[in-house]
Amino acid sequence: MSNVGIGLIGYGHWGPNHARIFNQLPDCRVHIVADRDDARLQTVTRQFPRTDTSASHEAVLRHPAVDAVVVATPTRTHYSIVKECLLAGKDVLVEKPISYTAHEAEELTALASAKDRVLMCGHVFLFNPGIQKLRQYIEEDVLGRVYYMAATQTNLGPLRDDINALHDLGAHDVSIFHYLLDTRPREAAAWGQAYLQPDIEDVTFAWLEFPNRTLCHMHVSWLNPLKERTLVVVGEKKMVVWNDTSPSEAVRLYDKGLMKEPYYDSFGHFHMVLRDADVLIPKLKAEEPLKAQDEHFLECVRTRRKPLTDGRFALDVMLALEALHQSLRKGGSRQPVETRPLR
C-alpha cells in the first residue's frame, strides 16, 4: 500500500495536530474528520477545504477512501470506537491510554490480531529524541545497572473530567519506564488527593518496583504553579537527566557516583568516595515526536510490521495503571502488577 487514506475521529486537543502532520506526509491524506462540535468541524473546513466532515464517527468508517483511522477522543470512548474501527477492517492509531480498563485493552488487542489489523497506541514520548537517547545509554551500558528513576510531570491544568491525573499523565511515565527498562513492574503503590473535583485525583505520588530492585517514582499533578517534565535516571556508573522543557539541553549525562575505597578502616567499615567528573550534553536530532510517531504508524500500515507501541505494549501500561489505581483506593498499600497473556 503506497497511498494511505486517513480518517480522523476527534478534533479537540490532539486532532488538529494529527490532521496537520498526516496531510504533510507524502502519499497520505486525511479524507474525513468527525467531531460532535460543529465549530470544530467549521475549523476543519477552513483549514482543509478538501476534507469531508461529519458529526458521526460512523461516517469515517463508511468512507471509501479511508484505510486507517486515528482516534483522538476522550479516554472513556476509546474502547467502543476502536472496536468499531477494527470490526470495520481499519488499522487504528488511538491516543493514550488505549482504553479505560486493562480488560478493554486486552479485548482490543485480541481483536486486532484476529482481524490482522495494525493497532497502535499514541505513547508519544517514546518517539522523543531525549527519551530515545536515554534508551541508547541503557542499551549500551553507559549507565550500568539502573538503580532508580524519578519522573515529574506537573502544570497548572489542563484539567480532565473523565480521568484523573494518574490515568492522564501517569500513562506517559509508565510507558517511558517500560520502554527504557524493557521489562514490566512487579509491584505498585500510589497516594493522591482530589482537591478540585470529587473523586478525580489531580495530584498523585506513585512508584513501581521492577525486577533487579529497580524503583521508578513519579509525581504527576494538574495543580502546580510550575510546568515541569523531567526524568532522572540513576545508574551504578553514571546518571542522566532529561528535561523536556529545555529543548537546547534536554539531556545531561553526569559522570557522577560513589565508589568504594579499596581498603577498610580500623573499624571494618568501607569508605565511599564521590566521583564527580564531566557533564555531557549530547546533540539531539530536532524532530517533532508526534510527527515521528505518525510516520511510524504509516510505515506499519504499509509494511504490516508490529508498532513499537502496539496493543500488547499498551495493555501492559494499563495493567500497571490499574495496580496503581488499586493502591490509590486502598490508601497506598503495595499491590501486585498483574501479568496477563493474550488470548
C-alpha positions, -999 to 999 in steps of 0.1 A, spaced: 0 0 0 16 33 -11 -12 59 -7 -28 58 27 -62 74 33 -67 86 69 -99 92 88 -97 112 120 -122 109 148 -120 137 174 -108 173 166 -101 186 201 -66 189 216 -46 164 195 -68 160 165 -57 192 147 -20 182 152 -27 148 136 -45 164 107 -16 188 100 10 161 101 -8 134 81 -17 159 54 20 169 52 34 134 49 40 120 14 14 96 -2 -10 103 26 -42 124 31 -68 129 57 -101 124 38 -126 129 66 -128 143 101 -156 135 126 -164 155 157 -196 163 176 -187 200 179 -199 219 148 -175 248 155 -146 224 153 -158 210 120 -161 245 106 -124 249 116 -115 218 96 -133 231 66 -114 264 67 -80 247 73 -85 218 49 -112 226 23 -109 192 5 -115 173 37 -150 159 44 -166 164 78 -192 147 98 -208 148 133 -209 110 133 -178 88 136 -196 61 117 -192 82 86 -154 78 89 -158 40 88 -181 42 57 -158 65 38 -144 45 8 -110 62 8 -102 56 45 -77 28 51 -67 38 87 -83 57 115 -68 80 141 -89 81 173 -84 113 194 -115 113 216 -119 112 254 -105 81 271 -138 65 281 -148 64 244 -117 47 231 -128 11 236 -161 14 218 -148 35 189 -116 15 184 -136 -18 184 -159 -4 157 -129 6 136 -113 -28 139 -145 -46 131 -148 -24 100 -114 -36 89 -95 -4 96 -60 0 110 -61 22 141 -39 47 159 -55 56 192 -44 83 217 -31 71 251 -42 54 271 -56 28 248 -87 23 269 -102 29 304 -95 -6 317 -70 -34 311 -98 -58 302 -109 -34 274 -72 -32 262 -69 -70 262 -101 -74 241 -90 -47 216 -55 -63 212 -70 -98 206 -95 -83 181 -67 -66 162 -48 -98 160 -79 -118 149 -87 -92 122 -50 -89 111 -52 -51 117 -25 -27 129 -34 -14 164 -11 13 178 -14 35 209 -1 70 209 25 68 237 42 98 220 71 102 244 87 70 232 94 90 200 110 119 218 147 122 209 157 127 245 139 95 257 154 76 228 189 89 238 183 75 274 173 42 259 205 42 239 226 49 271 209 20 289 213 -5 259 249 4 255 255 0 293 267 36 297 248 39 330 254 4 343 227 -12 363 198 12 367 191 18 404 161 40 401 142 66 380 123 96 392 98 113 369 79 146 374 51 159 353 34 190 367 15 220 354 -14 242 363 -41 223 343 -54 214 319 -80 196 340 -98 165 328 -132 155 340 -132 119 326 -100 105 341 -76 116 369 -41 129 367 -26 94 373 -45 80 343 -37 110 322 -1 120 329 9 88 346 3 68 314 32 88 299 56 79 327 46 43 329 52 39 291 86 55 294 96 32 323 85 2 303 104 14 272 136 22 289 139 -9 311 124 -32 285 106 -51 313 75 -49 334 70 -39 371 61 -64 398 46 -42 425 30 -7 427 19 19 452 3 53 449 -10 81 470 -31 111 458 -58 136 465 -88 151 447 -88 188 456 -106 204 427 -131 177 415 -148 150 436 -131 116 431 -108 128 404 -73 130 418 -54 160 405 -21 151 423 -5 117 427 28 104 441 35 68 430 62 42 425 67 9 406 92 -18 415 108 -36 386 129 -67 385 165 -63 398 151 -40 425 148 -10 402 125 16 416 106 41 395 89 70 412 66 96 396 49 128 407 20 139 384 -2 169 391 -26 193 374 -23 216 404 12 231 404 25 266 396 55 252 376 54 233 343 79 205 347 85 174 327 117 157 338 132 123 344 162 114 364 179 80 358 205 69 384 228 41 374 258 24 390 282 40 366 266 73 355 235 94 359 213 112 333 186 139 335 160 145 308 143 179 309 117 183 281 111 220 290 148 228 280 150 218 243 185 231 238 199 210 267 172 183 270 196 156 281 226 159 305 248 129 312 266 131 346 298 112 353 289 112 390 286 85 416 300 69 447 329 43 447 341 20 474 376 26 487 398 -4 480 406 -6 518 387 -7 551 393 15 581 402 1 615 366 -4 625 358 -25 595 337 0 576 344 7 539 347 43 528 327 58 499 344 82 476 325 107 455 332 106 418 323 140 402 336 144 367 323 159 334 288 166 323 280 157 287 252 174 268 246 153 237 233 169 205 199 155 197 181 154 164 155 181 160 123 161 154 87 166 164 78 135 184 42 134 171 54 135 136 79 106 142 50 87 158 26 92 130 53 84 104 59 51 123 22 43 122 21 49 84 51 26 80 34 -1 100 3 2 79 22 0 47 46 -29 57 23 -47 82 50 -46 108 43 -45 146 43 -10 160 66 0 188 36 8 209 13 -20 198 -17 -34 217 5 -56 239 26 -27 250 -5 -6 257 -21 -34 276 10 -37 299 8 0 306 -29 -4 316 -21 -33 339 5 -11 357 -20 18 359 -47 -5 373 -24 -17 401 -16 19 409 -53 28 410 -60 -1 433 -33 11 456 -47 47 454 -81 34 465 -65 14 493 -45 42 510 -12 35 493 -8 -3 501 15 -23 479 -3 -40 450 9 -67 427 10 -58 390 -8 -85 370 7 -102 341 -18 -113 315 -10 -135 285 -31 -126 254 -58 -150 244 
